Amino acid sequence: MAEPRITVDTSAAENGLANMVAELLQANIESSPYKKRVFSRMKGAVGLVATDAEVSLTLVFDRGDCVLRDGLVGEPAATVSADSDSIIQLSNVRLAGGLPWLFDETGRSVVGKALRREIRIRGLLRHPVTLTRLAIVLSVN
C-alpha cells in the first residue's frame, strides 16, 4: 500500500478549518493502521461547512490521496454543516466496531444537535459508507 498523501490545495492555504482537518487526518492515519486502511479505501468528495466562521472546504479523496480545497467545490457526495465547536465535537465521538457510538455524553450531544438541526448532514442516507469512513478517519478516539 502506497503511503497516504494529504495535501492542502493552494486555494485553502489560508483556510484555518482546512489546515486543522489536514493535521487531524495526518495524525490519525499515522497513529492507527486501521484508520490508514480506511483512508486508503476512500473515494469521492465530502464538504465541511463551519457556519459560524463562514468557512468551508471540500475533502477530495482518491484511494490514499486527499486534497483539501477551499469552499464547496463541485457536488460533494455529502456535506456536514455546523458551528466550529460542533465540527470539533464530531471528531471526539467514540467509535465502537467502526461505527460512531451515540450512547455516551458526546454521542448524545451530537444526536441532539442533529435533531435540532444545529448539525446538518446532507447525503447521509445516500452515502452512509462515505460518512462512516469520514467519521473513522477524523475520530481522535
N, CA, C and O atoms as a GROMACS GRO file, in nm:
protein
  564
    1MET      N    1   0.085  -0.118   0.000
    1MET     CA    2   0.000   0.000   0.000
    1MET      C    3   0.089   0.123   0.000
    1MET      O    4   0.181   0.135   0.081
    2ALA      N    5   0.061   0.215  -0.092
    2ALA     CA    6   0.137   0.339  -0.100
    2ALA      C    7   0.110   0.425   0.023
    2ALA      O    8   0.005   0.414   0.086
    3GLU      N    9   0.206   0.508   0.055
    3GLU     CA   10   0.188   0.598   0.168
    3GLU      C   11   0.078   0.699   0.135
    3GLU      O   12   0.076   0.756   0.026
    4PRO      N   13  -0.012   0.721   0.230
    4PRO     CA   14  -0.119   0.819   0.206
    4PRO      C   15  -0.064   0.960   0.192
    4PRO      O   16   0.038   0.994   0.252
    5ARG      N   17  -0.133   1.039   0.112
    5ARG     CA   18  -0.092   1.180   0.095
    5ARG      C   19  -0.210   1.269   0.126
    5ARG      O   20  -0.321   1.249   0.076
    6ILE      N   21  -0.185   1.368   0.208
    6ILE     CA   22  -0.285   1.469   0.240
    6ILE      C   23  -0.227   1.602   0.199
    6ILE      O   24  -0.119   1.641   0.245
    7THR      N   25  -0.299   1.672   0.113
    7THR     CA   26  -0.249   1.798   0.057
    7THR      C   27  -0.353   1.907   0.077
    7THR      O   28  -0.470   1.890   0.045
    8VAL      N   29  -0.308   2.019   0.130
    8VAL     CA   30  -0.394   2.138   0.136
    8VAL      C   31  -0.367   2.216   0.008
    8VAL      O   32  -0.257   2.267  -0.012
    9ASP      N   33  -0.468   2.225  -0.077
    9ASP     CA   34  -0.457   2.298  -0.203
    9ASP      C   35  -0.420   2.444  -0.176
    9ASP      O   36  -0.453   2.498  -0.070
   10THR      N   37  -0.352   2.506  -0.271
   10THR     CA   38  -0.314   2.647  -0.252
   10THR      C   39  -0.435   2.736  -0.229
   10THR      O   40  -0.425   2.839  -0.161
   11SER      N   41  -0.551   2.697  -0.284
   11SER     CA   42  -0.672   2.776  -0.262
   11SER      C   43  -0.714   2.776  -0.116
   11SER      O   44  -0.783   2.867  -0.071
   12ALA      N   45  -0.672   2.674  -0.040
   12ALA     CA   46  -0.713   2.661   0.100
   12ALA      C   47  -0.599   2.693   0.198
   12ALA      O   48  -0.611   2.666   0.317
   13ALA      N   49  -0.491   2.749   0.148
   13ALA     CA   50  -0.375   2.775   0.235
   13ALA      C   51  -0.411   2.864   0.353
   13ALA      O   52  -0.354   2.849   0.461
   14GLU      N   53  -0.504   2.957   0.334
   14GLU     CA   54  -0.544   3.049   0.441
   14GLU      C   55  -0.670   3.003   0.514
   14GLU      O   56  -0.722   3.075   0.599
   15ASN      N   57  -0.720   2.885   0.481
   15ASN     CA   58  -0.841   2.830   0.540
   15ASN      C   59  -0.802   2.754   0.668
   15ASN      O   60  -0.748   2.644   0.660
   16GLY      N   61  -0.830   2.812   0.784
   16GLY     CA   62  -0.792   2.751   0.911
   16GLY      C   63  -0.856   2.616   0.932
   16GLY      O   64  -0.793   2.526   0.988
   17LEU      N   65  -0.982   2.600   0.889
   17LEU     CA   66  -1.050   2.471   0.903
   17LEU      C   67  -0.980   2.365   0.820
   17LEU      O   68  -0.961   2.252   0.866
   18ALA      N   69  -0.942   2.399   0.698
   18ALA     CA   70  -0.873   2.303   0.611
   18ALA      C   71  -0.741   2.259   0.672
   18ALA      O   72  -0.708   2.141   0.671
   19ASN      N   73  -0.665   2.354   0.726
   19ASN     CA   74  -0.537   2.320   0.787
   19ASN      C   75  -0.555   2.233   0.911
   19ASN      O   76  -0.478   2.140   0.933
   20MET      N   77  -0.656   2.263   0.992
   20MET     CA   78  -0.683   2.184   1.112
   20MET      C   79  -0.724   2.041   1.075
   20MET      O   80  -0.676   1.945   1.134
   21VAL      N   81  -0.813   2.028   0.977
   21VAL     CA   82  -0.859   1.896   0.934
   21VAL      C   83  -0.744   1.816   0.874
   21VAL      O   84  -0.732   1.696   0.899
   22ALA      N   85  -0.658   1.881   0.795
   22ALA     CA   86  -0.543   1.812   0.735
   22ALA      C   87  -0.451   1.758   0.845
   22ALA      O   88  -0.404   1.644   0.836
   23GLU      N   89  -0.424   1.839   0.947
   23GLU     CA   90  -0.338   1.794   1.057
   23GLU      C   91  -0.401   1.679   1.134
   23GLU      O   92  -0.333   1.584   1.172
   24LEU      N   93  -0.532   1.687   1.156
   24LEU     CA   94  -0.603   1.580   1.226
   24LEU      C   95  -0.600   1.451   1.146
   24LEU      O   96  -0.572   1.344   1.201
   25LEU      N   97  -0.627   1.459   1.016
   25LEU     CA   98  -0.620   1.341   0.930
   25LEU      C   99  -0.481   1.278   0.934
   25LEU      O  100  -0.467   1.157   0.951
   26GLN      N  101  -0.378   1.362   0.919
   26GLN     CA  102  -0.241   1.312   0.916
   26GLN      C  103  -0.206   1.240   1.047
   26GLN      O  104  -0.151   1.130   1.045
   27ALA      N  105  -0.240   1.303   1.159
   27ALA     CA  106  -0.209   1.242   1.289
   27ALA      C  107  -0.284   1.111   1.307
   27ALA      O  108  -0.227   1.014   1.358
   28ASN      N  109  -0.410   1.107   1.267
   28ASN     CA  110  -0.490   0.986   1.286
   28ASN      C  111  -0.442   0.870   1.201
   28ASN      O  112  -0.435   0.757   1.250
   29ILE      N  113  -0.409   0.895   1.075
   29ILE     CA  114  -0.366   0.782   0.991
   29ILE      C  115  -0.224   0.738   1.024
   29ILE      O  116  -0.187   0.623   0.999
   30GLU      N  117  -0.144   0.828   1.081
   30GLU     CA  118  -0.010   0.787   1.124
   30GLU      C  119  -0.016   0.705   1.253
   30GLU      O  120   0.069   0.619   1.276
   31SER      N  121  -0.116   0.729   1.336
   31SER     CA  122  -0.122   0.662   1.466
   31SER      C  123  -0.204   0.533   1.464
   31SER      O  124  -0.200   0.457   1.561
   32SER      N  125  -0.277   0.506   1.356
   32SER     CA  126  -0.364   0.390   1.353
   32SER      C  127  -0.360   0.319   1.218
   32SER      O  128  -0.404   0.375   1.117
   33PRO      N  129  -0.308   0.196   1.215
   33PRO     CA  130  -0.310   0.120   1.089
   33PRO      C  131  -0.452   0.099   1.036
   33PRO      O  132  -0.475   0.097   0.915
   34TYR      N  133  -0.548   0.083   1.128
   34TYR     CA  134  -0.688   0.066   1.086
   34TYR      C  135  -0.738   0.191   1.013
   34TYR      O  136  -0.797   0.180   0.905
   35LYS      N  137  -0.714   0.308   1.070
   35LYS     CA  138  -0.758   0.433   1.006
   35LYS      C  139  -0.685   0.454   0.874
   35LYS      O  140  -0.742   0.508   0.779
   36LYS      N  141  -0.560   0.412   0.868
   36LYS     CA  142  -0.484   0.423   0.743
   36LYS      C  143  -0.548   0.336   0.634
   36LYS      O  144  -0.557   0.378   0.519
   37ARG      N  145  -0.592   0.214   0.670
   37ARG     CA  146  -0.657   0.126   0.573
   37ARG      C  147  -0.789   0.185   0.526
   37ARG      O  148  -0.821   0.183   0.407
   38VAL      N  149  -0.866   0.239   0.620
   38VAL     CA  150  -0.994   0.300   0.584
   38VAL      C  151  -0.970   0.419   0.491
   38VAL      O  152  -1.038   0.433   0.390
   39PHE      N  153  -0.873   0.504   0.526
   39PHE     CA  154  -0.838   0.620   0.444
   39PHE      C  155  -0.802   0.577   0.302
   39PHE      O  156  -0.842   0.642   0.205
   40SER      N  157  -0.728   0.468   0.289
   40SER     CA  158  -0.682   0.423   0.156
   40SER      C  159  -0.797   0.372   0.070
   40SER      O  160  -0.780   0.358  -0.051
   41ARG      N  161  -0.914   0.343   0.129
   41ARG     CA  162  -1.030   0.296   0.054
   41ARG      C  163  -1.124   0.409   0.013
   41ARG      O  164  -1.216   0.388  -0.066
   42MET      N  165  -1.102   0.528   0.067
   42MET     CA  166  -1.197   0.638   0.043
   42MET      C  167  -1.182   0.697  -0.096
   42MET      O  168  -1.071   0.720  -0.144
   43LYS      N  169  -1.298   0.721  -0.161
   43LYS     CA  170  -1.300   0.784  -0.293
   43LYS      C  171  -1.424   0.871  -0.299
   43LYS      O  172  -1.534   0.827  -0.265
   44GLY      N  173  -1.407   0.995  -0.342
   44GLY     CA  174  -1.519   1.087  -0.353
   44GLY      C  175  -1.493   1.213  -0.274
   44GLY      O  176  -1.387   1.230  -0.214
   45ALA      N  177  -1.591   1.303  -0.276
   45ALA     CA  178  -1.574   1.433  -0.212
   45ALA      C  179  -1.675   1.452  -0.100
   45ALA      O  180  -1.790   1.409  -0.109
   46VAL      N  181  -1.628   1.515   0.007
   46VAL     CA  182  -1.712   1.548   0.123
   46VAL      C  183  -1.688   1.695   0.157
   46VAL      O  184  -1.574   1.740   0.160
   47GLY      N  185  -1.796   1.768   0.184
   47GLY     CA  186  -1.785   1.908   0.222
   47GLY      C  187  -1.799   1.926   0.372
   47GLY      O  188  -1.873   1.853   0.437
   48LEU      N  189  -1.728   2.022   0.426
   48LEU     CA  190  -1.742   2.064   0.565
   48LEU      C  191  -1.767   2.214   0.565
   48LEU      O  192  -1.696   2.290   0.499
   49VAL      N  193  -1.869   2.257   0.640
   49VAL     CA  194  -1.903   2.399   0.648
   49VAL      C  195  -1.909   2.438   0.795
   49VAL      O  196  -1.988   2.383   0.871
   50ALA      N  197  -1.824   2.533   0.835
   50ALA     CA  198  -1.830   2.590   0.969
   50ALA      C  199  -1.916   2.715   0.959
   50ALA      O  200  -1.870   2.820   0.915
   51THR      N  201  -2.042   2.703   0.999
   51THR     CA  202  -2.140   2.808   0.977
   51THR      C  203  -2.108   2.938   1.052
   51THR      O  204  -2.132   3.046   1.000
   52ASP      N  205  -2.054   2.926   1.172
   52ASP     CA  206  -2.026   3.047   1.250
   52ASP      C  207  -1.906   3.123   1.197
   52ASP      O  208  -1.901   3.246   1.205
   53ALA      N  209  -1.809   3.052   1.142
   53ALA     CA  210  -1.687   3.115   1.090
   53ALA      C  211  -1.700   3.150   0.942
   53ALA      O  212  -1.612   3.212   0.883
   54GLU      N  213  -1.812   3.108   0.882
   54GLU     CA  214  -1.836   3.129   0.739
   54GLU      C  215  -1.718   3.080   0.655
   54GLU      O  216  -1.668   3.150   0.567
   55VAL      N  217  -1.675   2.958   0.686
   55VAL     CA  218  -1.565   2.896   0.612
   55VAL      C  219  -1.608   2.754   0.575
   55VAL      O  220  -1.678   2.686   0.650
   56SER      N  221  -1.564   2.711   0.457
   56SER     CA  222  -1.599   2.577   0.412
   56SER      C  223  -1.481   2.517   0.336
   56SER      O  224  -1.388   2.587   0.294
   57LEU      N  225  -1.488   2.386   0.320
   57LEU     CA  226  -1.384   2.316   0.245
   57LEU      C  227  -1.442   2.191   0.186
   57LEU      O  228  -1.547   2.142   0.228
   58THR      N  229  -1.372   2.140   0.087
   58THR     CA  230  -1.408   2.014   0.026
   58THR      C  231  -1.288   1.921   0.038
   58THR      O  232  -1.177   1.956  -0.002
   59LEU      N  233  -1.313   1.803   0.093
   59LEU     CA  234  -1.210   1.699   0.100
   59LEU      C  235  -1.233   1.607  -0.018
   59LEU      O  236  -1.339   1.546  -0.030
   60VAL      N  237  -1.135   1.597  -0.106
   60VAL     CA  238  -1.147   1.512  -0.223
   60VAL      C  239  -1.056   1.391  -0.202
   60VAL      O  240  -0.933   1.402  -0.207
   61PHE      N  241  -1.118   1.275  -0.179
   61PHE     CA  242  -1.046   1.151  -0.151
   61PHE      C  243  -1.031   1.070  -0.279
   61PHE      O  244  -1.123   1.061  -0.360
   62ASP      N  245  -0.912   1.011  -0.297
   62ASP     CA  246  -0.888   0.924  -0.412
   62ASP      C  247  -0.795   0.810  -0.372
   62ASP      O  248  -0.677   0.810  -0.406
   63ARG      N  249  -0.851   0.715  -0.298
   63ARG     CA  250  -0.782   0.592  -0.259
   63ARG      C  251  -0.638   0.614  -0.210
   63ARG      O  252  -0.542   0.568  -0.272
   64GLY      N  253  -0.626   0.683  -0.099
   64GLY     CA  254  -0.495   0.706  -0.040
   64GLY      C  255  -0.443   0.847  -0.056
   64GLY      O  256  -0.341   0.883   0.003
   65ASP      N  257  -0.511   0.926  -0.135
   65ASP     CA  258  -0.477   1.068  -0.150
   65ASP      C  259  -0.598   1.150  -0.106
   65ASP      O  260  -0.713   1.110  -0.128
   66CYS      N  261  -0.571   1.263  -0.045
   66CYS     CA  262  -0.678   1.355  -0.009
   66CYS      C  263  -0.629   1.497  -0.033
   66CYS      O  264  -0.524   1.537   0.017
   67VAL      N  265  -0.706   1.572  -0.111
   67VAL     CA  266  -0.676   1.712  -0.135
   67VAL      C  267  -0.787   1.793  -0.070
   67VAL      O  268  -0.906   1.769  -0.095
   68LEU      N  269  -0.748   1.889   0.013
   68LEU     CA  270  -0.844   1.977   0.078
   68LEU      C  271  -0.848   2.108   0.000
   68LEU      O  272  -0.746   2.176  -0.014
   69ARG      N  273  -0.966   2.143  -0.049
   69ARG     CA  274  -0.984   2.262  -0.131
   69ARG      C  275  -1.072   2.363  -0.057
   69ARG      O  276  -1.160   2.325   0.020
   70ASP      N  277  -1.048   2.489  -0.082
   70ASP     CA  278  -1.127   2.594  -0.019
   70ASP      C  279  -1.268   2.596  -0.077
   70ASP      O  280  -1.285   2.584  -0.198
   71GLY      N  281  -1.369   2.612   0.010
   71GLY     CA  282  -1.507   2.621  -0.035
   71GLY      C  283  -1.565   2.487  -0.072
   71GLY      O  284  -1.497   2.384  -0.066
   72LEU      N  285  -1.690   2.489  -0.110
   72LEU     CA  286  -1.756   2.368  -0.158
   72LEU      C  287  -1.734   2.362  -0.309
   72LEU      O  288  -1.787   2.443  -0.384
   73VAL      N  289  -1.657   2.265  -0.350
   73VAL     CA  290  -1.616   2.251  -0.490
   73VAL      C  291  -1.697   2.139  -0.553
   73VAL      O  292  -1.702   2.027  -0.502
   74GLY      N  293  -1.759   2.170  -0.665
   74GLY     CA  294  -1.837   2.069  -0.735
   74GLY      C  295  -1.958   2.027  -0.654
   74GLY      O  296  -2.021   2.110  -0.588
   75GLU      N  297  -1.990   1.901  -0.658
   75GLU     CA  298  -2.107   1.845  -0.590
   75GLU      C  299  -2.060   1.735  -0.495
   75GLU      O  300  -2.060   1.618  -0.533
   76PRO      N  301  -2.019   1.771  -0.372
   76PRO     CA  302  -1.974   1.667  -0.278
   76PRO      C  303  -2.083   1.563  -0.254
   76PRO      O  304  -2.201   1.595  -0.254
   77ALA      N  305  -2.041   1.438  -0.233
   77ALA     CA  306  -2.137   1.330  -0.205
   77ALA      C  307  -2.214   1.359  -0.077
   77ALA      O  308  -2.332   1.326  -0.066
   78ALA      N  309  -2.148   1.420   0.018
   78ALA     CA  310  -2.210   1.454   0.146
   78ALA      C  311  -2.150   1.585   0.196
   78ALA      O  312  -2.036   1.618   0.165
   79THR      N  313  -2.228   1.657   0.274
   79THR     CA  314  -2.180   1.782   0.333
   79THR      C  315  -2.227   1.790   0.477
   79THR      O  316  -2.345   1.770   0.507
   80VAL      N  317  -2.133   1.820   0.567
   80VAL     CA  318  -2.164   1.839   0.708
   80VAL      C  319  -2.153   1.988   0.737
   80VAL      O  320  -2.049   2.049   0.713
   81SER      N  321  -2.262   2.046   0.789
   81SER     CA  322  -2.265   2.189   0.823
   81SER      C  323  -2.297   2.203   0.972
   81SER      O  324  -2.395   2.146   1.021
   82ALA      N  325  -2.213   2.280   1.042
   82ALA     CA  326  -2.234   2.302   1.185
   82ALA      C  327  -2.143   2.416   1.229
   82ALA      O  328  -2.057   2.460   1.153
   83ASP      N  329  -2.163   2.462   1.353
   83ASP     CA  330  -2.070   2.561   1.405
   83ASP      C  331  -1.935   2.493   1.433
   83ASP      O  332  -1.927   2.371   1.440
   84SER      N  333  -1.831   2.572   1.448
   84SER     CA  334  -1.695   2.520   1.464
   84SER      C  335  -1.682   2.423   1.580
   84SER      O  336  -1.619   2.318   1.567
   85ASP      N  337  -1.742   2.457   1.693
   85ASP     CA  338  -1.734   2.369   1.811
   85ASP      C  339  -1.797   2.233   1.783
   85ASP      O  340  -1.744   2.131   1.826
   86SER      N  341  -1.908   2.232   1.712
   86SER     CA  342  -1.975   2.105   1.682
   86SER      C  343  -1.892   2.020   1.585
   86SER      O  344  -1.889   1.898   1.597
   87ILE      N  345  -1.825   2.084   1.491
   87ILE     CA  346  -1.739   2.009   1.399
   87ILE      C  347  -1.626   1.943   1.477
   87ILE      O  348  -1.593   1.827   1.454
   88ILE      N  349  -1.568   2.017   1.569
   88ILE     CA  350  -1.463   1.959   1.654
   88ILE      C  351  -1.521   1.847   1.740
   88ILE      O  352  -1.458   1.743   1.758
   89GLN      N  353  -1.642   1.868   1.792
   89GLN     CA  354  -1.706   1.767   1.875
   89GLN      C  355  -1.727   1.637   1.796
   89GLN      O  356  -1.717   1.528   1.852
   90LEU      N  357  -1.757   1.648   1.667
   90LEU     CA  358  -1.775   1.528   1.585
   90LEU      C  359  -1.650   1.441   1.585
   90LEU      O  360  -1.660   1.318   1.581
   91SER      N  361  -1.533   1.503   1.590
   91SER     CA  362  -1.409   1.423   1.590
   91SER      C  363  -1.386   1.356   1.725
   91SER      O  364  -1.299   1.270   1.736
   92ASN      N  365  -1.462   1.394   1.828
   92ASN     CA  366  -1.449   1.334   1.961
   92ASN      C  367  -1.550   1.224   1.987
   92ASN      O  368  -1.550   1.164   2.094
   93VAL      N  369  -1.638   1.195   1.890
   93VAL     CA  370  -1.734   1.086   1.907
   93VAL      C  371  -1.656   0.956   1.907
   93VAL      O  372  -1.575   0.929   1.818
   94ARG      N  373  -1.681   0.875   2.009
   94ARG     CA  374  -1.612   0.746   2.023
   94ARG      C  375  -1.665   0.650   1.917
   94ARG      O  376  -1.782   0.657   1.879
   95LEU      N  377  -1.580   0.561   1.872
   95LEU     CA  378  -1.621   0.460   1.775
   95LEU      C  379  -1.628   0.325   1.843
   95LEU      O  380  -1.546   0.293   1.930
   96ALA      N  381  -1.726   0.245   1.804
   96ALA     CA  382  -1.740   0.108   1.854
   96ALA      C  383  -1.765   0.019   1.732
   96ALA      O  384  -1.866   0.034   1.664
   97GLY      N  385  -1.675  -0.071   1.706
   97GLY     CA  386  -1.689  -0.157   1.589
   97GLY      C  387  -1.686  -0.080   1.459
   97GLY      O  388  -1.746  -0.121   1.361
   98GLY      N  389  -1.615   0.033   1.458
   98GLY     CA  390  -1.603   0.114   1.338
   98GLY      C  391  -1.719   0.210   1.315
   98GLY      O  392  -1.719   0.284   1.217
   99LEU      N  393  -1.817   0.208   1.404
   99LEU     CA  394  -1.932   0.298   1.390
   99LEU      C  395  -1.936   0.397   1.506
   99LEU      O  396  -1.890   0.366   1.616
  100PRO      N  397  -1.990   0.515   1.482
  100PRO     CA  398  -2.000   0.613   1.590
  100PRO      C  399  -2.084   0.559   1.707
  100PRO      O  400  -2.192   0.505   1.686
  101TRP      N  401  -2.032   0.574   1.828
  101TRP     CA  402  -2.102   0.531   1.948
  101TRP      C  403  -2.183   0.651   1.998
  101TRP      O  404  -2.125   0.752   2.040
  102LEU      N  405  -2.314   0.639   1.995
  102LEU     CA  406  -2.401   0.752   2.025
  102LEU      C  407  -2.464   0.743   2.163
  102LEU      O  408  -2.561   0.814   2.192
  103PHE      N  409  -2.410   0.656   2.249
  103PHE     CA  410  -2.473   0.632   2.378
  103PHE      C  411  -2.392   0.682   2.497
  103PHE      O  412  -2.420   0.644   2.611
  104ASP      N  413  -2.293   0.766   2.472
  104ASP     CA  414  -2.222   0.833   2.581
  104ASP      C  415  -2.256   0.982   2.572
  104ASP      O  416  -2.334   1.022   2.485
  105GLU      N  417  -2.200   1.062   2.659
  105GLU     CA  418  -2.236   1.204   2.664
  105GLU      C  419  -2.208   1.276   2.531
  105GLU      O  420  -2.292   1.351   2.483
  106THR      N  421  -2.091   1.252   2.472
  106THR     CA  422  -2.057   1.318   2.346
  106THR      C  423  -2.150   1.273   2.234
  106THR      O  424  -2.200   1.356   2.157
  107GLY      N  425  -2.174   1.144   2.225
  107GLY     CA  426  -2.262   1.091   2.122
  107GLY      C  427  -2.404   1.144   2.134
  107GLY      O  428  -2.465   1.180   2.034
  108ARG      N  429  -2.456   1.148   2.257
  108ARG     CA  430  -2.592   1.200   2.278
  108ARG      C  431  -2.600   1.349   2.243
  108ARG      O  432  -2.700   1.395   2.187
  109SER      N  433  -2.495   1.422   2.275
  109SER     CA  434  -2.492   1.565   2.242
  109SER      C  435  -2.497   1.586   2.091
  109SER      O  436  -2.570   1.672   2.042
  110VAL      N  437  -2.420   1.506   2.017
  110VAL     CA  438  -2.418   1.517   1.870
  110VAL      C  439  -2.555   1.481   1.813
  110VAL      O  440  -2.605   1.550   1.723
  111VAL      N  441  -2.617   1.374   1.864
  111VAL     CA  442  -2.750   1.335   1.816
  111VAL      C  443  -2.851   1.448   1.845
  111VAL      O  444  -2.933   1.481   1.759
  112GLY      N  445  -2.845   1.506   1.965
  112GLY     CA  446  -2.934   1.617   1.999
  112GLY      C  447  -2.917   1.734   1.905
  112GLY      O  448  -3.015   1.794   1.860
  113LYS      N  449  -2.792   1.768   1.874
  113LYS     CA  450  -2.766   1.879   1.781
  113LYS      C  451  -2.818   1.847   1.641
  113LYS      O  452  -2.869   1.935   1.572
  114ALA      N  453  -2.805   1.722   1.601
  114ALA     CA  454  -2.856   1.683   1.469
  114ALA      C  455  -3.009   1.692   1.466
  114ALA      O  456  -3.066   1.738   1.368
  115LEU      N  457  -3.074   1.648   1.573
  115LEU     CA  458  -3.220   1.654   1.579
  115LEU      C  459  -3.269   1.799   1.581
  115LEU      O  460  -3.376   1.829   1.528
  116ARG      N  461  -3.192   1.888   1.643
  116ARG     CA  462  -3.228   2.031   1.646
  116ARG      C  463  -3.180   2.104   1.521
  116ARG      O  464  -3.199   2.225   1.507
  117ARG      N  465  -3.117   2.028   1.430
  117ARG     CA  466  -3.064   2.080   1.304
  117ARG      C  467  -2.951   2.182   1.324
  117ARG      O  468  -2.927   2.267   1.239
  118GLU      N  469  -2.882   2.170   1.439
  118GLU     CA  470  -2.762   2.251   1.461
  118GLU      C  471  -2.644   2.188   1.387
  118GLU      O  472  -2.548   2.256   1.351
  119ILE      N  473  -2.654   2.058   1.365
  119ILE     CA  474  -2.561   1.986   1.278
  119ILE      C  475  -2.647   1.932   1.164
  119ILE      O  476  -2.744   1.859   1.187
  120ARG      N  477  -2.611   1.969   1.043
  120ARG     CA  478  -2.685   1.922   0.926
  120ARG      C  479  -2.593   1.833   0.843
  120ARG      O  480  -2.479   1.868   0.814
  121ILE      N  481  -2.646   1.718   0.806
  121ILE     CA  482  -2.567   1.624   0.726
  121ILE      C  483  -2.646   1.593   0.600
  121ILE      O  484  -2.744   1.519   0.602
  122ARG      N  485  -2.601   1.653   0.490
  122ARG     CA  486  -2.663   1.627   0.360
  122ARG      C  487  -2.594   1.507   0.297
  122ARG      O  488  -2.472   1.501   0.292
  123GLY      N  489  -2.672   1.412   0.250
  123GLY     CA  490  -2.615   1.293   0.188
  123GLY      C  491  -2.605   1.173   0.279
  123GLY      O  492  -2.552   1.069   0.240
  124LEU      N  493  -2.655   1.185   0.401
  124LEU     CA  494  -2.644   1.077   0.499
  124LEU      C  495  -2.710   0.948   0.450
  124LEU      O  496  -2.653   0.840   0.465
  125LEU      N  497  -2.827   0.959   0.394
  125LEU     CA  498  -2.899   0.839   0.351
  125LEU      C  499  -2.844   0.780   0.221
  125LEU      O  500  -2.850   0.659   0.201
  126ARG      N  501  -2.791   0.865   0.134
  126ARG     CA  502  -2.738   0.815   0.006
  126ARG      C  503  -2.593   0.772   0.013
  126ARG      O  504  -2.547   0.692  -0.070
  127HIS      N  505  -2.519   0.824   0.110
  127HIS     CA  506  -2.375   0.793   0.118
  127HIS      C  507  -2.331   0.759   0.261
  127HIS      O  508  -2.237   0.819   0.312
  128PRO      N  509  -2.399   0.662   0.325
  128PRO     CA  510  -2.364   0.629   0.463
  128PRO      C  511  -2.222   0.572   0.478
  128PRO      O  512  -2.157   0.596   0.580
  129VAL      N  513  -2.175   0.498   0.379
  129VAL     CA  514  -2.040   0.440   0.388
  129VAL      C  515  -1.936   0.551   0.386
  129VAL      O  516  -1.840   0.549   0.463
  130THR      N  517  -1.953   0.647   0.297
  130THR     CA  518  -1.860   0.760   0.288
  130THR      C  519  -1.855   0.834   0.420
  130THR      O  520  -1.746   0.867   0.469
  131LEU      N  521  -1.971   0.862   0.479
  131LEU     CA  522  -1.974   0.936   0.605
  131LEU      C  523  -1.920   0.854   0.721
  131LEU      O  524  -1.857   0.909   0.811
  132THR      N  525  -1.944   0.724   0.720
  132THR     CA  526  -1.888   0.638   0.825
  132THR      C  527  -1.736   0.636   0.816
  132THR      O  528  -1.668   0.646   0.918
  133ARG      N  529  -1.684   0.623   0.696
  133ARG     CA  530  -1.538   0.624   0.678
  133ARG      C  531  -1.480   0.758   0.719
  133ARG      O  532  -1.373   0.764   0.779
  134LEU      N  533  -1.550   0.867   0.686
  134LEU     CA  534  -1.502   1.000   0.728
  134LEU      C  535  -1.498   1.009   0.880
  134LEU      O  536  -1.401   1.060   0.937
  135ALA      N  537  -1.601   0.958   0.946
  135ALA     CA  538  -1.603   0.960   1.093
  135ALA      C  539  -1.486   0.881   1.149
  135ALA      O  540  -1.427   0.921   1.249
  136ILE      N  541  -1.453   0.769   1.087
  136ILE     CA  542  -1.342   0.687   1.135
  136ILE      C  543  -1.211   0.760   1.122
  136ILE      O  544  -1.134   0.765   1.218
  137VAL      N  545  -1.183   0.817   1.005
  137VAL     CA  546  -1.051   0.880   0.986
  137VAL      C  547  -1.036   1.013   1.058
  137VAL      O  548  -0.924   1.058   1.083
  138LEU      N  549  -1.149   1.078   1.092
  138LEU     CA  550  -1.141   1.205   1.166
  138LEU      C  551  -1.151   1.188   1.317
  138LEU      O  552  -1.122   1.280   1.392
  139SER      N  553  -1.193   1.068   1.362
  139SER     CA  554  -1.211   1.047   1.505
  139SER      C  555  -1.078   1.040   1.579
  139SER      O  556  -0.985   0.972   1.536
  140VAL      N  557  -1.070   1.112   1.689
  140VAL     CA  558  -0.947   1.108   1.769
  140VAL      C  559  -0.950   0.991   1.867
  140VAL      O  560  -0.851   0.968   1.937
  141ASN      N  561  -1.060   0.918   1.872
  141ASN     CA  562  -1.073   0.805   1.964
  141ASN      C  563  -1.051   0.673   1.893
  141ASN      O  564  -1.058   0.567   1.956
   0.00000   0.00000   0.00000
